[in-house]
């Protein structure tokens, strides 16, 4: 076994002899200006990886994978020893310490590290250049930060006290600001604000720190930092927000006020212990974009007009609902801003106060001091308020006081976390509010989501496929747009956001439903019958106006079909005991004598203010598969019927309490006299009936029958013929027949549905 000779790397010569030609080896051996490893690689004779593999074979040592150093291992090996012997500490246990080295023959190194760490040394191999790079990151994280900051321009972020004069705040930079970690945090905050981020995420991963910005509701990775600077990075943010830097085991929350390029910016900081270290989220509360006029909220003309009329209310409760980050606070602040000019006494109770609004008294919840939403509301009612804003209704006590305030002549705004407008009414009932009081006090509910706005600088015609959830909402041939990505939108195709809104305004009908504790689906149906647009309909309107993309609407909103499917069971449970026999139903109720009766299958899968969508008919393509080429049965309609003289497949309505497959079997028997041997579910088609202002959905089936069976025509048809699939597609009146026959050929061309047999075959 060769030994290292002093500080040279003569030990590597036997390894190089195996890799190089005689001439190459002689040239390397004669060079004394640098290490033999570097000479061999720089001369182009071999590569680092080839040398490393050869050393591993010769010494039977493993090659280190990710050179991740644990803080415990780094603490056991002094920096001077790590640099002297060019080793990188990786991990440590009770009896051993693992290190990475490029020289496995250095016994002096092994002895020195074992003595310093008090443990047996286990070595693995790594490239010398990679070890040197990681040593800088592990023992000198500041130098890595300096290299990062050297590539960016200077930033101007100064921490200030809330009562600091703005002129003085810009002069608060001191010598401490030259420290790299402080400069790095300033850079991260400044870049986030410049990128219009609402939140900055600092996430500790196994071998790195990820910095991500939430811009227009979507997280983007901005930079990846060395794992070693995670602790000082988090500590700096904690110092800014006056948190305990020694407490890393409990979640903490705080605030900071900074000046960025002469502008005051509020930061709300939250920490959370995680597997690889604390995660920090910095919420950026930029007042420059937080309080906007109603016109600047991004509502379309229809919803903006309805919201303006709702705000003309002098008393009562107005709710804004939606998930976290859906713009509820921005909408409320804009509404309050429009009320200040009326000479009203406006008081808010929030947790926290996100934006300061001149002319409005804003109080912040402090649960440690006993100032909860309920306690603050009780005090506010003694302050002669005209308008009250409740940041969030979280419990029964707050809900009861808010309702009572609305009933005693105050205009109350509040937020609630529900999925849609009608669910807010039932949510108040869940909190114990008397439905009669809710029906009297509630004036309206605004449910909203935020959609990314298409970048106007790079918007162009799009040929991207339409998501399946929008197939029935966007007309064929519609010209849609999408952002191609440019410098203005940072390559995303989007810049800014706008609201998709569901605005429920209380009417006598809705009040009666509320008082009788109607379930949310019933209230929703009645509200849409009276003009309320759903969130989905609002989103589709944004697509058609070219303000956003189909993919964005599909990403943010649930389609009405999905929402109906998800809520079928819950809706059935909710309506078991409603309404009572004595309750008077509104004419628009889906359970009235003009609508679907209880016990009948639900045909309607969605509604809006103008049309109904109903699953009402079946189309059955009858096929004789036992001939050389498949034959399709074509029927010709008689005079005095709908579309006289037209050729079609079997077509008919679904009767009450009948499934679509039962309807298909019945219609084939009635119109042709044939018995179906096999029935397959193929697809779904929809069409608009202007006479009844209804969109009807047809379930498409394929029916296989026996060859040579006698066809007996029903009353609607006067002639029949068997045609090839190509001739049938040309003979049938409706173009959708071509699509259906094509899908039948593709799915059943082999005689059955193959792997999809259990899915498509009905009988």
N, C-alpha and C positions, 0 to 999 in steps of 0.2 A: 504493500500500500504506500503510495507516494505521499510525502508530507509537504506541507507548505514551507517554502524557504523564505523566512522573514516576512516582509511585506510585499514581496513580488508574487506573481501568479505563475511561477514555473510549473506548479502542479497541473496546469491545464494542458501542457505540451503533449502528454500521452493521448489526451482526448482529441486534440487537434490533429495529431498524426493519423488518426483513423478517418478524419473527415477531409483532409487536404491532400493534394498531390505533393510529390517530393519537392518540386520547385516552390510551390506555395508555402509549404511548411518551413522550408529553409528561409524564405523571405520573412515570415512571421517570427521565427526564432532569432534572427539577427537584429530585429527592431527592438531597441531598448527605450524608445521615447514614450511608450504607452503600454498598457496592459496587453497581453497576448490576445485576450478575448476581443478587445476593441480593435486591435490591428487586423485580426482575421475577418471581422465583420465589416469594418470600414473599407478594407481592400476589396470587398466583394467576393471573397473566397468561399464564404459560407454565411449562415444566418444565425441570429440569436436563438431561434427556436431549435435549429439543428444542433447547436452546441448544448443547449439545455437537455434535449432528449438523449444526446450521447452521454452526458454526465449522469443522467438518471439511470440509463442502462448499466453504466459502469459501476455505479455505487449502489444500485438497487434502492434508490430513494424515490419517494413520490414527488411529483411536481405540485406546488401549492396552487389552488384554484384562485378564488377571489381573495385578494390580499386585504382581508378585513381584520382590523385590529380592535380588540376589546379594550376598553379603558383600564380594566384591571391588569391586563398584560402590559400595556404601555407604562402603567405606574410601577411595575416590577423591574423594568429595564431602564436605567438612566439613559438620557439622550446621548451623553458622551460615549457610552459603550456601544450603543446602537450605530452611531455614526463611525466610530473607530473600526468596527468589524463589519460594517455594512450589512447588518441583519435587521429584520423587521419583526417585532413581537406580534404574535397573532392571537393566542389565547392562553389561558392559564387555568390549572386545576390545583387540587390540594397537593399533588406530588410532582406534576410536570408543568413545563412551559413550552409551548410550541412557537418556533421562530422560523422565518424564511431567510434563506441565505443563497448566495451564488457560489460560495466556496465551501464545499462539504468537508474539506481536509484541514480546516483551520482548528486545530485542537485548542490553541490558546483562547480562541473565541468561545468554544464550548465550555471551557473551564471558567472563564470570567463571567459568562452569563449565568451558569449554574450557581456560582458563588453569590452573585448579586441578587438573583431571584430566590435562592434557597430551594431550588427544585431541579429535578433532572430535566435536561434539555432534549427536546425532540426537534430535529431539523427537517425541513422540506425545501425544495429548490424553487428559485424564482430568478427572473432576469435581473441583472444588476441595475440597469437603468430604471426598471419598474420599482425596485426596492428603494432607490434614491428618491424617486418621485413620491412614493408613499411616505418616506421618512419626513419629507417636507410637510406633507399634509397632516401627519400624526403629531409631530413635535413642533411644527411651526405653522399652525393653521392660519395665523395672521398673514404669513407670506402668500398663501394661496388667495386670501381675500384681496391682498394688495394687487396681485396680478389680475384678479377679476376687475377690480375697480379701475385699474390702469386703462382698461379698454372702454370705459364709459366716461362721459363728461362729469364735471362737478355737479353736485346736487345741493339744494338749499332747503334742508329740513331742520327746524329748530323746535325743541320742546319748550312749551310756554305754560305758565299758570293761567287759569281761566280769566283772572282779572288783570293780566299783563297788558300794558299799552302796546298796540300794534307797532308803533314806531320803535319802541324799545325791543320788542320781540325779535326783530330782524337782526339785532346786534348781539344775540346771546351765544353765538358760536365761540367756544373757548378752546384751549389747548387739548382738552379731552376729546374734542370732536375729531382730532386727527387720528385717533385710534381706529384701526381697520374695522373692527366689529361694529363700532358706532357708525362709521361711514357706510358699511354694508347695509345695516338696518335702514339708514336714511335713504340709501339707493333703492332698496326694495319698496319702501313706502312711497317714495316719489314716483317710481316707475309704475306702481299700481294705480296711483291717482292719475297719472298721465294717460294710462291705458283705459281709464274710465271703469276701473274695477270696483265692484261693490264689496268684495271681501278678498283678503289675502290669506292663503293657507300655508303654514309652515309645517311640513309633515316629516317626521323622522322615519326613515326606512332602514333596512338592514345595513346598507353600506353607503347611504347618502342622505342628504336633506333635500327634499323637494319643495320648491317654492311655486305655488300655483295662484293664479289670479282668476276670480270669477268675473267675467265680462259678459254683459248681456245675458246673464243667467247660466252661462256655461263655463266650466273650469278649463283653464289653459295652463300648461306647464311653462313657467317663465324661465326657470333656471334650476340646475341641480348642483348642490354644494357638497363639499367634503363632509363626511360623517363627523369628523372631529370638531367641527365648529358649531355643531348643534347646540351644545350646552351653553357656550357663551352667547350664541344668537338668541336663544330663548331667554337667557338671563337679562340681556339688554332690553328685550321687549317688556319683560316684567318690571324692570326698573322704570321704564318710561310710563307704565300704567300703574305704578305704585303697588305691585304685588309682591308677595313673599318669595324671594328667589331661592330660599332654602327648602321650601315646601314643594316637593315634586310628586307627591303621592295623592294629592287632592285637587279636584278642579278648582280653578280660580277665575274671577272676572274683575275687570277694571276698565278704566278709561284713561285716555291721554288726549291732550290738545296740542297740536303742532302747527307750525307755520310753514307752508310750502309755497315758495315763490311769492311771499307776501300775503297769502290767503290762509285764513284760519280753517283748519280741518279737524273735526272730532274723530277720534279713533275709539272703538269699543273692542276690548281685548278679552278673549276667552281661552283658557288653557284646559287641556284634558290629558291625564296620564294615559299612555298607550304602550303597546308591547315593546317598541323600540325607542321609547322616549316620549316626552310631552309633545302633543300637537297644539299648535297655536293658530287661532283664527282672529284676524284683525278686520273688524267691520269698519269700512270707511263711510263716515257720515258727512258728505260734502253738501253743505247747505246751498251751494250754488245750483245744484240740480235737484235738491230735495223738495223744495216748495215751489210748485209751478201753478200757473193758472189752469183753470179747467180746460181751456182751449188747447193747452200744451200737453195734456195727459195722453193724447193719442186715441181718444174715443172717436168712433166714426160719427157722422152727422146724426144718425138715428138715435144712438145711445146717448150722445152728448145732449140732445134736445130733451130726452126723457129725464136725464140726470138733473138738468137745470130746472125743470119743472118740479122735480122731487125736492130740490133744495129750497124752493119757495115755501115749503111747509114751515109753519111757525111753531109747531109743537109736535111731540111724538118721538118715536124711536126710528132711526135709520141705521141699518146694519151694513157693514162691508165685510164680506167673507171670502175665504180662500186659504190656501196653504201658506206656509212661511215663504217669503220671497215673492209673493204674487202682487206686490204693489199696494197693499191695503193702506199702509201708513201714508204713502204718497197721495193716494186718493183722498184720504181724510184731511190731510194738511191742505190740499188744494181747495177742498170744500170750505174749510175754516177760513182760509185766506179770502175767499169770496164773500164771507159773512162779516169780516171785520169792518168793512166800509159801511155797514148798516147801523153802526153805533150801538152794537150789542156787547154785553159783558160775556166774553167767551173764556171758559176755564177748562183745562184739560188735566187728566190724571193718567200718567203713562209709565211704562217700565221698559226701557228708560225714555227720557226726553231725547228724541233723536235730532230734531231740528228746532232751533229757536225761531219763533214767529213774532215779530213786533206787534204789539197791541193785544196779545193774548197772554193770559196767566197760565203758566204751565207748571205743574207739580209732578214730582217723581216718586214712585212707590219706593218705600224703604221698609221692608218687612222686619228687619232687625229692630227698628225703632217703633214698630207697630203701625206704620202707615201703609196699610194694604189698600187695594182698590176699593173695597167696601168702606173702610174707615175714611178714606179720602173723599169718597162720594157723599158720605153723611155730612162731612164738614163743608163740602162745596155747596150743598143745598142751602146752607146758612149764609152763603156769600152773595146772594141775590144774582144768580147766574141767569143768562138768557139761553146760552148754548153750552152744553157739556160734552166733552169728548172722553170716553172711557177707552183706554188703550186696548184692553181685551177683557171680555167677559169670560172668566175662568171658573167661577163657582156659583152656587145657588144664591148666596147672599148678594154678590155683585149684580147678578141678573135681576133679582127682586128689587134692589134699590134703583137700578137703571130704569126698569119698567115703571116704578112708582114715580120717579122724576119725570118721565115722559107723560105720565097721566096727570101730573100736577102743573102742566103748562110750560114745561121746558122742552127744548129741542135737544135730543140726546143722540150723539153719534157713538158707535161702538164697533169693534171688530169681533169676529167669531170664527173659529176654525171649523168649517164644514165644506163639503165637496161642491155644493150648489146652493142656489138661493132658497129653494123650498126646504132643504134640510135644515136651514137656520131656524125655521119656525118650529120644526119638531125637536130641534136641539134645545130650544128654550123650554119646551115641555119636559124634556129629560132632566133639565136642571131644576124642575119643580115649579116653574112659573105657571100660574093659572092660565089656561088657554083663552079664557074670556078676557083677561087683562092683556094678553099678547095680541089678540085680535083687535082690541080697542087702541092700544098704544102704537103698534107697529105701522109705519107708513111706507116702508120700502126696504128692499134688500138688494145690494149690489154684489154679485159674485163675479170674480174676475181672475184671469190668468194673464201672464205676460208672454207675448210672442216676440221673437226677434224680428226687427224691421229690416227688410232687404236693403242692401247698400245701394243708394241711388247712383253712385259713381261707376259701378261695374255691373248693374242689372242688365240682363240680356235674355233673349228667348231661350227657354230650356227644353231639352228633349229627354230629361230624366223621367223614368216611369212614375206614374201616380201610385201612391200607396194604396193597397187594397181597401182600406177603410174609407177611402174617398172616391172609389169607383162610381158609386151611385150619386155622388154629390156634384161632380164636375162633368159638364157636358163633353161628349166626344168632339174632338177638334178644337177644344178651347186652347188658346195660346197662353201658356203660363211662362213666368219669368223666374230667374234665379240669379243670385250674385255670383259672378265668376271669380271674385277675389281680387283685391287690389291693395295698394298701400294705405288707402283711407280706412279700410275695414280690417287691416292686418291679415289679409288673405282668407277671411272667413266668409265673405259674401254678405255679412250682416253688420249693421251699425245702428245701435239704439234698440229700444223696445217699445211696444205699444200694447194696449189692453184688448183682450177678448172679453166681452162683458155679457153677463146674464142679469138683466135689471128687472126685478119683480116689484111692481107698484101695487099696493093693496087696493082692492075694489070691494064692493059689497059681497060679491060672490066669494072672493078669497077670504074675506073676513068671516063669512059663515063657515067656510071649510076649516078655518083656523079654530074657531070657537068649538066646533064639533070634533076637534082633534083628528082631522083627516090625515092620513099618511102622506109622506112627501111625494110619492108618484102621483097621487090624486091632485095635490096642490099644483104640481108641475104641469099636469095636463090642462087644468083649468086656466092657469096663468098663460100658457102658450096659446090657448084658444082665445085669450083676450089680448094677444099682441106681444107677449114676451118672447124674445129670441133666445135660444139656448146658446151656451158657450160654443158648442160645435158649429151652430149656424153662423155665429159671429165670426168664428175662425175661418169658415169657408168663404164668407163675404170678403175677408181680408185677402184670401188667395185670389179671388176673382178680380179684386181691385188692383192687384199687382203689388201689394204692400209686403207680402211675405210669401213663403213657399209652401207647397203641399207637404213636404217632408217635415217642416217646422210645426205645422198645425198637427200633423199626426204624432209628432214627438211630444207635444205639450198637452194636447187635449184627448180625452176619450171620446170615441165616436158614439153617437146615440145608440147604435145597434149594440155595441159592447156594453154601454151603460145599462141598456134595457136587459141584456142577457145576464149581467152580473146581479141585477136587482130583482129578477123574477121571483126567487124564493122569498127574499126579504119582503117584497111587495105583497106577496100572497099572505105572509104571516101578519103583516101590518093591517091588511084589509079584512081579516077574518071577522073582527068585531066592529067594523065600521062600514056604512053608517048604521045607526040604530033604526029600527023600523019607523019611528016617529020623525026621524030627521028628514027635512025637505032638501032634496038634491037639486043642485043647480042644473040648468039645461045642458051645460057644457060638460057635466061629469061623465066620464067614460062608463059609469055604472047606471046612468039614467036610461029611460026607456028608449032613447034614441041611439044609445051607444051599445057597447058590448055588455051583455048580461053576465052576472056572476055565474061561474060554472062553465062558461063557454071558453074555448081556447083563445088566447090573445092573438089577434091577427095583426094589430097595429104595432109596428116596430119603431115608430118615430113620428113626431108631429111638429109642425111649427105654425105660424100665424096664418098661412095661406093654404097649405095642402096637408093631406093625410097620406101616410105610407102604409099600405096594407098588403099582407100576404094573402092573395085572394084566388089565384087560378093555378092550374097545372097545364103544362104542355107535355104530351107523351108522343115520342117518335117510335112508331110500331115498325119493327124490323123482322124480316124473314132471313135468318142467318144461315139457313141450310142449303141455299143455292150457291152456285159457283161464285157469284158476286152478290154481296148483300143487297136486298131489295127493301125499299122504304115505302110504307103505305101513305099515299097522298089522297086527301078527301077534298071534294069540291062542294062549296057551300051553295045552298039553294036560294031561289028568289024569296024575298020577304024576310031574309035573315040579315044579320050584321055582315058587312062586306060580301054581298052576293057575288057568286062566280069565282071567288078567290079559292086557291088551293092552299091547304094547310095540313098540319099534323093534328092529332087528337087534342082538343082544347076544351077546357071546362072549368067551372067554378068549384071551389072547396066549400062544402056545405057545413052547417053548424055541427060542432062536436065531431068533426071528421078530420083525420090526419091527411096530409098531402098524398101519402102513398095509397091510402084508402080511396081518395078521390081519383087518383090515376087509374086504379083497377076498375072502379065503377064507370068512369068516363069511357075507357076502352071497350068495356062490355056494352054500354048503352049506345055508343056511336058506331061500333064495328061488329059487335056480336062475338068478338074473339076472346079467347082465354089466354091470359099472360102466363108464360112458363117461367120467365126470369125478368125481374124488374131492377133497374139500376138508377140511382140518383146521380145526375150528371152535373147540373149547374143551376144558376139562378139568373133570371132576366127581369128587368123592370121597365115600365113604360108609363107615360102620363096620360090620364083620361081627363081632358079638359071639360067634358060635360059635367063631371062631378068634382072637379078640382082635386083629383086624387092620383097619387102615384101607386100603381099596382105592381106587385112583385109576383112573378110566375116561377114556380118550381119546375125544372125541366127533368123529365125521366126518359129512359130508353127501355122499351118493352120488347122482349123476344117472344115470338109466337111460333106455332108449328107451321111448317111448310104445307101449302095446299089447303089450309083451313078456309072455310067459307065465310066471306065477309057479308054481314047484314047491316045495311046502313040505317042510321037513326033518322029522325025527322029533319035535322038541320042540313043534311048533305044529300046530294042527288047523284053523285058519281064518285067512283074511286078508281085508282090504278096503282100498280106496283112499279116503282122506278128505281133506277140505280141511285146511289147517294149523290153523284154529281148532277144527275137530271133532277132529282128531288130538290136539291139546293137551288137550282135555277127555276123550278116550277113554283116553289112556295112563295107566297106573297111577301112575308116579312124577312128582312135581311138577317135578323138574328137567327133564322133557321140555318143559314150557312155556318155560323159560328157553332151552333149546337151540334150539327152533323160532324163538323170537324173535330169537336171534342169527343164525340162518340167514337169516331174512327181511331183517335189517338188513345183513348182510355180502354176501349173494348175490341180493338182490331184483331187481337189474337183469339177472340172467342169468349174471353172473360176479362176481369179487371186485374188479373195477376196478383201481385203483392197487395193491391188495394181492394181485393175482392171483399174482404170482411168490412171494409169501410163503405164501398159504393153499392153493394148489392143489398136491395131491400127485401126481396123474396124470390 
